[in-house]
């Protein structure tokens, strides 16, 4: 074998090693993605059970359950108002007021008090990040 033949063989081996490293990296990325998706699926399955077993009593609990269903603040506010829920008003002439989207978003910005609250907050945060173009 000549010196040139050795270089060609070395280059081929080096090229194959690079391809193997790239393939191993792709496999690692896919493995991590599968693990993340499994974690998300397990979380969603757990939240589904929590949602199905959740029995709301207060307007806040109803807001959380309805938000998990629709992920739309306006829809939730409308449904709560149709259900007859009202909040105390700052104006003495009107002791109660309708629930607004701000009331619901304020509820979704506090620390979670239950698993259904955690689920609603997660959906709310992901929706905001998606809207503003951030990856989540």
C-alpha positions as CSV (number, residue, x, y, z in Angstrom):
1,X,0.0,0.0,0.0
2,X,1.1,3.5,-0.8
3,X,0.9,6.6,1.3
4,X,-2.0,7.8,-0.8
5,X,-3.9,4.6,-0.2
6,X,-3.4,5.0,3.6
7,X,-4.7,8.6,3.4
8,X,-7.8,7.5,1.5
9,X,-8.5,4.8,4.0
10,X,-8.0,7.2,6.9
11,X,-10.3,9.8,5.3
12,X,-13.0,7.1,4.8
13,X,-12.7,5.9,8.3
14,X,-12.8,9.5,9.6
15,X,-15.8,10.2,7.5
16,X,-17.6,7.1,8.7
17,X,-16.8,8.0,12.3
18,X,-18.3,11.4,11.8
19,X,-21.4,9.9,10.3
20,X,-21.7,7.5,13.2
21,X,-21.3,10.4,15.7
22,X,-24.0,12.4,13.9
23,X,-26.4,9.4,13.8
24,X,-25.7,8.7,17.5
25,X,-26.5,12.4,18.3
26,X,-29.8,12.1,16.3
27,X,-30.7,9.0,18.2
28,X,-30.0,10.7,21.5
29,X,-32.2,13.7,20.5
30,X,-35.0,11.3,19.5
31,X,-34.7,9.4,22.7
32,X,-34.9,12.6,24.7
33,X,-37.9,13.7,22.7
34,X,-39.7,10.4,23.3
35,X,-39.0,10.7,27.0
36,X,-40.4,14.2,27.1
37,X,-43.5,13.2,25.2
38,X,-44.0,10.2,27.5
39,X,-43.7,12.6,30.5
40,X,-46.2,15.0,28.9
41,X,-48.6,12.1,28.1
42,X,-48.4,10.8,31.7
43,X,-49.1,14.3,33.0
44,X,-52.1,14.8,30.6
45,X,-53.5,11.4,31.6
46,X,-53.2,12.3,35.3
47,X,-54.9,15.7,34.6
48,X,-57.7,14.0,32.7
49,X,-58.5,11.9,35.8
50,X,-58.2,15.0,38.0
51,X,-60.6,16.8,35.6
52,X,-63.1,14.0,35.4
53,X,-63.2,13.7,39.2
54,X,-63.3,17.4,40.0
55,X,-66.5,18.7,41.5
56,X,-66.5,22.6,41.5
57,X,-68.4,24.6,44.1
58,X,-67.1,28.2,43.9
59,X,-66.7,30.5,40.9
60,X,-63.0,30.0,41.1
61,X,-63.2,26.2,40.8
62,X,-65.7,26.5,38.0
63,X,-63.4,29.0,36.2
64,X,-60.5,26.5,36.4
65,X,-62.6,23.6,35.2
66,X,-64.1,25.6,32.3
67,X,-60.7,27.0,31.4
68,X,-59.2,23.5,31.2
69,X,-62.1,22.6,28.8
70,X,-61.8,25.6,26.5
71,X,-58.6,27.6,27.2
72,X,-60.5,30.7,26.3
73,X,-60.8,33.5,28.9
74,X,-63.8,35.1,27.2
75,X,-65.7,31.9,26.9
76,X,-65.1,31.1,30.6
77,X,-66.2,34.6,31.7
78,X,-69.4,34.3,29.6
79,X,-70.2,30.8,31.0
80,X,-69.7,31.9,34.6
81,X,-71.9,34.9,34.2
82,X,-74.6,32.8,32.5
83,X,-74.3,30.5,35.6
84,X,-75.1,33.5,37.8
85,X,-71.8,34.0,39.5
86,X,-71.0,37.6,40.5
87,X,-68.2,39.3,42.4
88,X,-68.4,42.1,45.0
89,X,-68.2,45.5,43.4
90,X,-66.2,48.5,44.5
91,X,-69.2,50.7,43.8
92,X,-71.8,50.8,46.6
93,X,-74.7,51.4,44.3
94,X,-73.9,48.1,42.5
95,X,-73.0,45.5,45.2
96,X,-72.1,42.9,42.6
97,X,-70.5,42.8,39.2
98,X,-70.1,40.3,36.4
99,X,-66.9,38.3,36.1
100,X,-64.4,39.5,33.6
101,X,-61.5,37.9,31.7
102,X,-59.2,39.9,33.9
103,X,-60.7,38.1,37.0
104,X,-60.0,34.8,35.4
105,X,-56.5,35.6,34.2
106,X,-55.7,37.0,37.7
107,X,-56.8,33.6,39.1
108,X,-54.5,31.9,36.6
109,X,-51.5,34.0,37.7
110,X,-51.4,32.9,41.3
111,X,-49.6,29.9,42.8
112,X,-51.7,26.7,42.2
113,X,-53.8,25.5,45.0
114,X,-54.9,22.2,43.5
115,X,-54.0,19.9,40.6
116,X,-56.8,21.3,38.4
117,X,-55.4,24.8,39.1
118,X,-51.9,23.6,38.1
119,X,-53.4,22.2,34.9
120,X,-55.2,25.4,34.1
121,X,-52.1,27.5,34.8
122,X,-50.0,25.3,32.6
123,X,-52.4,25.7,29.7
124,X,-52.6,29.5,30.3
125,X,-48.8,29.9,30.3
126,X,-48.3,27.8,27.2
127,X,-51.0,29.7,25.4
128,X,-49.3,33.0,26.3
129,X,-45.9,31.8,25.3
130,X,-47.3,30.5,22.0
131,X,-49.0,33.8,21.3
132,X,-45.8,35.8,21.9
133,X,-43.7,33.4,19.8
134,X,-41.7,31.8,22.5
135,X,-41.0,28.1,22.5
136,X,-42.1,26.0,25.5
